[in-house]
């Protein structure tokens, strides 16, 4: 589990790095997550449920692997800045060490003169515990950045919101955007899904527990695309990566769907699998991750987060 934790943090946070007034003040989560229908000025996550508000005039940027959302302030003839990036990933560790982990990722990515200016316990608007940090560092191309980082936790999932800018210390106006993060507390509520979708997800879990790569990959469409990853690359992950369910030795898997919307021969699906692997004391909630399924020859298959 410790090695898996390090992999999650390094791969997902590293992806985030490269790449006014808050527009929406309504604290209620809108009905549809942003991967189904984007509302300008408001990012809505599927599972775990949370929202982040940002200025409506900021424009959505291409995702890097591991990110759930990226948006930036447009600048004529220049790349967008500031950049707001959001990630959510499995990490059972305490969030107090998040700044040092991120500083280490900057260092491994070629960053120079990295300084954690401060890190301190904080809380979201509703009192949910969080960790606030600011890091000053120089990109490999010589540009000095400041990164303001806010991390909180829901179950074993870190929710990470960071804001990058090249104008020195991050001001209160930009901090307010990051602190618009809202994470509803309480039990995850499942939603009704068609019987054939339930059968597909139960089969998916059974195939994961079988540790048979061919059976696992049969659940993916040949059209699969997820943040740039195609089916062939995913096949190699399941067969060879030490953090795949095969190599981790997943021994149980139970799906729970918290978001479902059918759209013709496709459907949006989000939620988690309650999984247990060899060496785990208790099951953990693993994100479903692939967002869409597609019906091919009367069978559902994973389709990925492509539009």
N, C-alpha and C positions, 0 to 999 in steps of 0.2 A: 504493500500500500504506500509506503514512503516513496519508493521509486516512481510510482504512478503519480503521486502528488507533485513531485519535482517536474515530471514530464508535462503535466497539465499547466503548471504555472509558467514554465519556461516557454513552451510552444505557444500558448495563447497570449501571454503578455507581450512576447517578442513581436508577434504579429500586429499588436495594437500600436506599437511605437512608430512603425514605418508608415508610414503612410504619408451690454445692453440690458435688455430686460428679458426675463423669461416670458415666453409667449403665452403659455397656457397655465392657468392657476387652479383649474378644477382638480381636486385631489382624488376624484373617483377614476378608477381604471375604465377606459372606454371599452366597448364590447369586443372589438376585434383587435388582435395583436397586429403590430406593424408589418409582419411578414405576410399578412393577408391583405390589409388595406392600410396604407400609410396616411396618417393625419399630420400635415405640416405643423411643426412646433411641438410634437408629442411623440415620443417613442414608447411603445407598449410591448412588453415582452410576453411571450406565451407562458412557458414554465421555466423557472419559477416566475410567478406574476410580479411585475414591477413596472414603473413608468419613470421616464425622465423627460422634462420639458426643456425646450431650447428656442431661440428666436426663430420665428417663422421664415425669415428670409435666408437662414442658413440652408445650405444645399447638401443633399445626401451624397456621400462619396462611396466609391467602390470598396467593398469589404475585403479585408485581408483574412487569411485563414484564421479561424478562432474567434473572430469578432462576431457580435450579433448586430452591431450598428456603428456607423461612422458618419459624422456630419461636420461641415465646416463653414466658416464665414467667407463668402466669396470676395475676391480681390481682383480688380482688373489686371489682366496680363500676368497674374501671379498665382501660385498654388493657394488654396484656401487656408486661412489661419484666422483665429484659433481653430484647432481641431478638437472635437469631442468624440471620444471612442468609448464603447461599452462592451464588456465581456461578462459572461457568466459561466463558471466552470467548477467542477468537483475539486474540493480541497478541504479536507477535514481539519487542517491546522488552524491555529489561532490567527486572527487577522492582524495582530499587533506587529508581526514581522513583515508585513507587506511592503513597506518602503525599502527595506534592505534587500528583499527578493528582487524588486523592480530595479534597484540600483545595480545589482549583480547582472541582471539581464541586459541593461544598458552597456555594461562593461563588456560582456560577451559579444554584444553586437557591434563593437568597435567604438563605442562612445568614450569620450575622454573627460578628464577633470570633473568627475561625477561627485556631487556633494548632496547628501541628504540634509537639506536646510533645517527641517524639523519633521518630527512625526509624533502624533499625540492621539490619545483616545478622544472620540467625539461622539455625536449622535445625530440621527436624522431628525427631521422636523417632528416626528411622532415619538421621539425618544429611543428609537431602535439603536443599539450600540453600533458604532462605526469607528474607523481609523482614518484620520486625515494626515496627509503628508505632502511635502513639496520637495522636489528634486531639481537641482540645477546641473546641467550637463551639456557637453559639446558633441554634436553629431560628427560622424566621420568626415563630412564635407566642410566642417569648420563652423557651422551655424550653432549658436548657443541657444538652447531651449530651456524653459522651465516647464516642469510637468507637475500639475496639481492632481493628487490622487485621493479618491475616496473609496473605501472598501467596507462593505457590510456582508452579512452572512445570513442565508436562509437554509435551514437544515445543514447539509454539508456542502452547499454551493456558495462560493464566493461571488458576490456581485460587485464588479469593479467598474467605476466610472472615472476616467481621467481626461484632463484637458491640457493640451500642449500649445505653447505660444512662444514667440521669440522677442517679447517686449519686457523681459525681466520678471520680477515677482508677480505672481498671478493676483490680479485685483479682486476686490469684493464683488464687483459686478459679474465677473466670470465665475467666481466661487459659488454665487447664488444659482447659476445654471447647474453646476454639479450637485449642489445641495437640493435641487428639485427632486432628486431621487426619492421615490416612495415605494415601499415594499409592504404590501398588505400582509398582516400576520394571520395566523390561524391555519386550520387544516386545509390541505389541497382538496378541492371538490372535483370529482370526476364528472364527465358528461356522457350522455347516451351516444352510442355509435352503432351503425348498422351491424347486423350479425356477421356479414362477410368480412367487415373490417376487423371485428373482434377475432374472428378465426385467423385472419392474416397475422395479427399481432401475437396471438397465442402460438402460432406456428413459428413466427420469428424468434420468440423466446425459447421455444423447444429446440430450434436449430442452433441458437447460440450456445445453449447448454450442452448440445451434442458434441461441440468442438470439431465438427466436420466442416472444413472451409468450403467445400463444394455445396453443401446444404445451405450454409449461410449466404453465399454469394448468389444462390438461386433466387433469393428474395429481392435482388436489385435489378432494376430495369437496365437494359443496355444503353439507354439514354441518360442514365444517372449522372448528375453533376451537382456537387455540393461544395460551394466556395472554391471552385476551381478543381476539385478532386473528382476524377472520373472513376468508373467502375474498376478499371484495371489497377489503378493505384490503390483503391480500397481493398482489392483482392490481396495485394501484397501486404497491406497493413494487417489484415486478419490472419494471414498465414505466417508472417515473419516478425511482426512487431511485438516486443515483450509486454506491451501494455494492451494488447488486444484481448478480448475475452477468452480466446483460445489459450493464449500464453499465461494469462492471469488465473486460468482455471475456474471460470464462472460455473457455479454448481446449481444456482437457482435464478429464476428470472420471472417476474410477474408485472405485466404492463398496466399502467393507469393513464387514461387519456383525460387531459384537462382542457384541451382545445380541439374542436373538430368542425370543419366546414367543407362540404362537398361542392365541387365545381366541375360539372360534367364528368369526364373520365378521370379527373384528378380530385384529390382531396387534401386539405391541410390537416395535419395531425401533430399534436404536441402533447407533452406530458413526460412521464418518467417510467423507467423500469426499476422495480425493486429487486436488486441483484445481490447475490452473495457469492464471493469467491473463496477459494482455499486460503485459509489464514485469517479471514475476516471474522471478527467476533459477532457482528450483527450485519444484516442486510443494509445496503446503502441505496439511495435514490440516484440513478444514473439517467441523465437527460436522453430523450429519444434521438435528438440531434438532427434528423434528416428532413423534418418539416413536411414534405409532400410525399404522397403515394400516387401511383397511376395504375389504371386498370388496363392490362394487356392480356388478350386471349382469355378474358373472363377471370383473370387473377390479379390481385393487387400486388404491387411491387414498390419498393422505395424509389423515389424519383429525385430527391434532393431539394436544395433551397433555391434552385433556378426559377426564373419567372417565365 
